[in-house]
Structures are given as structure tokens and as C-alpha cells.
Amino acid sequence: MRMVLFEPEIPPNTGNVARLCAATSTELHLIEPLGFKLENRYLKRAGLDYWPNVRLFTWPGWSAFAGRPGRPAAERWVMTSARGHRGSTPLQHFSFRPEDCLIFGPETRGLPPAMLDASPHHVRIPMREGGARSLNLSTSAGIVLYMALSSCGLLEQWT
């Protein structure tokens, strides 16, 4: 399983996702341009002292990530969008696989339409009508990652 943040903008969100990745031994891939420097104190603070446990990769753009050497043949790009996407599957009904890349877009813009169209795999977090427009990026990442890990049976090894 891989967590991918495409052009993240808010340092504390990325720091929280890094902490999530450290807790689950999940690779974190950041696709540039980033809305901050990796040395940002808010990023570091949100990730606390977990940064040494994060398998962090940065890529100069989407094409570099998509064409990276050693990319697993079974890898699927599972796209998420706060704005929804035609044909998106409610999270609890999606069949995740251990090789999946969970891809999240920038906080203020979401994934661009061309990226969403590049994959047939789309999930959404069901929410009560009229409750909220969207969830925070790091909250969404946690919900999706744990649902994916659980549906693949990867949580069974942890206590």
C-alpha cells in the first residue's frame, strides 16, 4: 500500500499523514510542487519524532511518479476527490488490494480532471447529506488507509 499526496499545500496536513504512514509502515509519496518546504516547522511538528520511521519519497511531478523505475505491475491508482467523480465507489464497497496507491489531491483544488480520468478506480467517503462539504485531508487519508488495510486483511497482524 502506498499513500500519495499530489501537490499538497498545508504543512500540518502532510505532517499528520506522515505520522499515519509511520504508524502503518506505509510508503508516503509527495508529488511536487509542494506548497511548503520539507524543512517547514509546522510539517515537522505535526509529524513529531516519527519522521525517521517514514518511508518518504518526493517526485518532481506526476509523470516522474507514474513512470518511476521498479513500479509494481499490479499497482492500481485509487483516486479520491472531495468534489466526487462520476462512478466513484463508496469506500466500504471498494475492493482494495495491497499494491494500491491511495492518491489524494491538493486541499484547495482536489485532483485535476485529467488525473481522475487516468484511472478507473475512484473512491469516496460517504457523508451524511448537509453535514459537511468535505473532510480534512489528513482525516480522509486516515479513513481511507485504514479501510484499505482492513479490507486487505493487513490489520490482522497488529495488536
C-alpha positions as a Markdown table, in Angstrom:
| # | Residue | x | y | z |
|---|---|---|---|---|
| 1 | Met | 0.0 | 0.0 | 0.0 |
| 2 | Arg | 1.2 | 3.5 | -0.8 |
| 3 | Met | 0.0 | 6.9 | 0.2 |
| 4 | Val | 0.3 | 9.6 | -2.5 |
| 5 | Leu | -0.2 | 13.3 | -1.9 |
| 6 | Phe | -0.4 | 15.2 | -5.2 |
| 7 | Glu | 0.8 | 18.8 | -4.7 |
| 8 | Pro | -0.1 | 19.1 | -1.0 |
| 9 | Glu | -0.5 | 22.6 | 0.2 |
| 10 | Ile | -0.8 | 22.6 | 4.0 |
| 11 | Pro | 2.2 | 21.5 | 6.1 |
| 12 | Pro | 0.4 | 20.2 | 9.2 |
| 13 | Asn | -1.8 | 18.0 | 7.0 |
| 14 | Thr | 1.2 | 16.4 | 5.3 |
| 15 | Gly | 2.9 | 16.0 | 8.7 |
| 16 | Asn | -0.2 | 14.2 | 10.1 |
| 17 | Val | -0.3 | 12.0 | 7.0 |
| 18 | Ala | 3.4 | 11.2 | 7.6 |
| 19 | Arg | 2.7 | 10.2 | 11.1 |
| 20 | Leu | -0.1 | 8.0 | 9.9 |
| 21 | Cys | 2.3 | 6.4 | 7.4 |
| 22 | Ala | 4.9 | 5.8 | 10.2 |
| 23 | Ala | 2.2 | 4.1 | 12.3 |
| 24 | Thr | 1.2 | 1.8 | 9.5 |
| 25 | Ser | 4.5 | 1.3 | 7.7 |
| 26 | Thr | 3.0 | 2.8 | 4.6 |
| 27 | Glu | 5.2 | 4.5 | 2.0 |
| 28 | Leu | 4.5 | 8.2 | 1.6 |
| 29 | His | 5.0 | 9.7 | -1.9 |
| 30 | Leu | 4.8 | 13.5 | -2.3 |
| 31 | Ile | 4.3 | 14.9 | -5.8 |
| 32 | Glu | 5.8 | 18.4 | -6.4 |
| 33 | Pro | 5.3 | 21.2 | -6.4 |
| 34 | Leu | 4.6 | 21.3 | -2.7 |
| 35 | Gly | 3.0 | 24.3 | -1.0 |
| 36 | Phe | 5.8 | 24.3 | 1.6 |
| 37 | Lys | 9.4 | 23.3 | 2.2 |
| 38 | Leu | 10.1 | 19.9 | 3.7 |
| 39 | Glu | 12.0 | 21.7 | 6.4 |
| 40 | Asn | 8.8 | 23.6 | 7.5 |
| 41 | Arg | 8.5 | 23.7 | 11.3 |
| 42 | Tyr | 4.7 | 23.0 | 11.1 |
| 43 | Leu | 5.3 | 20.0 | 9.0 |
| 44 | Lys | 8.0 | 18.7 | 11.3 |
| 45 | Arg | 5.8 | 19.5 | 14.4 |
| 46 | Ala | 2.8 | 17.6 | 13.0 |
| 47 | Gly | 5.0 | 14.6 | 12.3 |
| 48 | Leu | 6.6 | 14.8 | 15.7 |
| 49 | Asp | 9.6 | 12.5 | 16.1 |
| 50 | Tyr | 8.1 | 9.9 | 13.7 |
| 51 | Trp | 10.0 | 11.2 | 10.6 |
| 52 | Pro | 12.8 | 8.6 | 10.9 |
| 53 | Asn | 10.1 | 5.9 | 10.6 |
| 54 | Val | 8.5 | 7.4 | 7.4 |
| 55 | Arg | 9.5 | 5.9 | 4.1 |
| 56 | Leu | 9.3 | 9.2 | 2.3 |
| 57 | Phe | 9.7 | 9.7 | -1.5 |
| 58 | Thr | 9.4 | 13.0 | -3.3 |
| 59 | Trp | 8.8 | 13.3 | -7.1 |
| 60 | Pro | 9.3 | 16.4 | -9.3 |
| 61 | Gly | 5.8 | 15.8 | -10.9 |
| 62 | Trp | 3.1 | 13.3 | -11.7 |
| 63 | Ser | 4.9 | 11.9 | -14.7 |
| 64 | Ala | 8.0 | 11.1 | -12.7 |
| 65 | Phe | 6.0 | 9.2 | -10.1 |
| 66 | Ala | 3.9 | 7.4 | -12.7 |
| 67 | Gly | 6.9 | 6.3 | -14.7 |
| 68 | Arg | 9.2 | 5.5 | -11.7 |
| 69 | Pro | 11.6 | 2.6 | -12.1 |
| 70 | Gly | 10.5 | -0.6 | -10.3 |
| 71 | Arg | 6.8 | 0.4 | -10.2 |
| 72 | Pro | 4.9 | -2.9 | -9.4 |
| 73 | Ala | 3.0 | -4.3 | -12.4 |
| 74 | Ala | -0.1 | -4.9 | -10.1 |
| 75 | Glu | -0.2 | -1.3 | -8.8 |
| 76 | Arg | -3.5 | 0.5 | -9.2 |
| 77 | Trp | -4.1 | 4.2 | -8.7 |
| 78 | Val | -7.1 | 4.6 | -6.4 |
| 79 | Met | -8.2 | 8.2 | -6.7 |
| 80 | Thr | -10.1 | 10.2 | -4.2 |
| 81 | Ser | -11.8 | 13.6 | -4.5 |
| 82 | Ala | -13.8 | 15.8 | -2.2 |
| 83 | Arg | -15.7 | 17.0 | -5.2 |
| 84 | Gly | -16.7 | 13.5 | -6.2 |
| 85 | His | -16.2 | 11.8 | -9.5 |
| 86 | Arg | -18.6 | 10.1 | -11.8 |
| 87 | Gly | -18.6 | 6.5 | -11.0 |
| 88 | Ser | -16.8 | 6.8 | -7.6 |
| 89 | Thr | -17.4 | 3.9 | -5.3 |
| 90 | Pro | -18.4 | 4.3 | -1.6 |
| 91 | Leu | -15.3 | 3.4 | 0.4 |
| 92 | Gln | -16.9 | 0.5 | 2.1 |
| 93 | His | -17.8 | -1.2 | -1.2 |
| 94 | Phe | -14.4 | -0.9 | -2.9 |
| 95 | Ser | -12.2 | -4.0 | -3.2 |
| 96 | Phe | -8.7 | -2.7 | -2.2 |
| 97 | Arg | -5.5 | -4.6 | -3.0 |
| 98 | Pro | -2.2 | -4.5 | -1.1 |
| 99 | Glu | -0.4 | -2.9 | -4.2 |
| 100 | Asp | -2.8 | 0.0 | -4.4 |
| 101 | Cys | -1.7 | 3.7 | -4.4 |
| 102 | Leu | -4.1 | 5.8 | -2.5 |
| 103 | Ile | -4.0 | 9.2 | -4.2 |
| 104 | Phe | -5.2 | 12.5 | -2.7 |
| 105 | Gly | -5.2 | 15.9 | -4.3 |
| 106 | Pro | -4.3 | 19.4 | -3.0 |
| 107 | Glu | -6.5 | 20.6 | -0.2 |
| 108 | Thr | -8.0 | 23.6 | -2.1 |
| 109 | Arg | -8.3 | 22.1 | -5.6 |
| 110 | Gly | -8.5 | 18.4 | -5.4 |
| 111 | Leu | -7.2 | 16.2 | -8.1 |
| 112 | Pro | -7.4 | 17.7 | -11.6 |
| 113 | Pro | -9.9 | 16.1 | -14.0 |
| 114 | Ala | -7.2 | 14.7 | -16.3 |
| 115 | Met | -5.7 | 12.8 | -13.4 |
| 116 | Leu | -9.1 | 11.5 | -12.3 |
| 117 | Asp | -9.7 | 10.3 | -15.8 |
| 118 | Ala | -6.3 | 8.4 | -15.9 |
| 119 | Ser | -7.7 | 5.7 | -13.6 |
| 120 | Pro | -10.9 | 3.7 | -13.4 |
| 121 | His | -10.5 | 3.3 | -9.6 |
| 122 | His | -12.3 | 6.1 | -7.6 |
| 123 | Val | -13.5 | 6.0 | -4.0 |
| 124 | Arg | -15.4 | 8.4 | -1.9 |
| 125 | Ile | -16.1 | 8.7 | 1.8 |
| 126 | Pro | -19.8 | 8.6 | 2.4 |
| 127 | Met | -21.1 | 11.5 | 4.4 |
| 128 | Arg | -24.5 | 12.5 | 5.7 |
| 129 | Glu | -26.3 | 14.9 | 3.4 |
| 130 | Gly | -26.0 | 18.5 | 4.7 |
| 131 | Gly | -23.4 | 17.6 | 7.3 |
| 132 | Ala | -20.1 | 18.9 | 5.8 |
| 133 | Arg | -18.8 | 19.8 | 2.4 |
| 134 | Ser | -15.6 | 17.7 | 2.9 |
| 135 | Leu | -13.2 | 16.3 | 5.4 |
| 136 | Asn | -9.7 | 17.4 | 6.2 |
| 137 | Leu | -7.0 | 15.8 | 4.0 |
| 138 | Ser | -5.3 | 14.0 | 6.9 |
| 139 | Thr | -8.6 | 12.8 | 8.3 |
| 140 | Ser | -9.6 | 11.5 | 4.9 |
| 141 | Ala | -6.2 | 9.8 | 4.4 |
| 142 | Gly | -6.6 | 8.0 | 7.7 |
| 143 | Ile | -10.1 | 6.8 | 7.0 |
| 144 | Val | -9.2 | 5.5 | 3.5 |
| 145 | Leu | -5.9 | 4.0 | 4.5 |
| 146 | Tyr | -7.3 | 2.0 | 7.5 |
| 147 | Met | -10.3 | 0.9 | 5.4 |
| 148 | Ala | -7.9 | -0.3 | 2.7 |
| 149 | Leu | -5.6 | -2.1 | 5.1 |
| 150 | Ser | -8.6 | -3.7 | 6.9 |
| 151 | Ser | -10.2 | -4.9 | 3.6 |
| 152 | Cys | -6.9 | -6.5 | 2.6 |
| 153 | Gly | -6.5 | -8.3 | 5.9 |
| 154 | Leu | -3.4 | -6.3 | 6.7 |
| 155 | Leu | -4.5 | -5.2 | 10.1 |
| 156 | Glu | -4.8 | -8.7 | 11.4 |
| 157 | Gln | -1.1 | -8.9 | 12.1 |
| 158 | Trp | -1.2 | -5.9 | 14.5 |
| 159 | Thr | -2.5 | -5.7 | 18.1 |
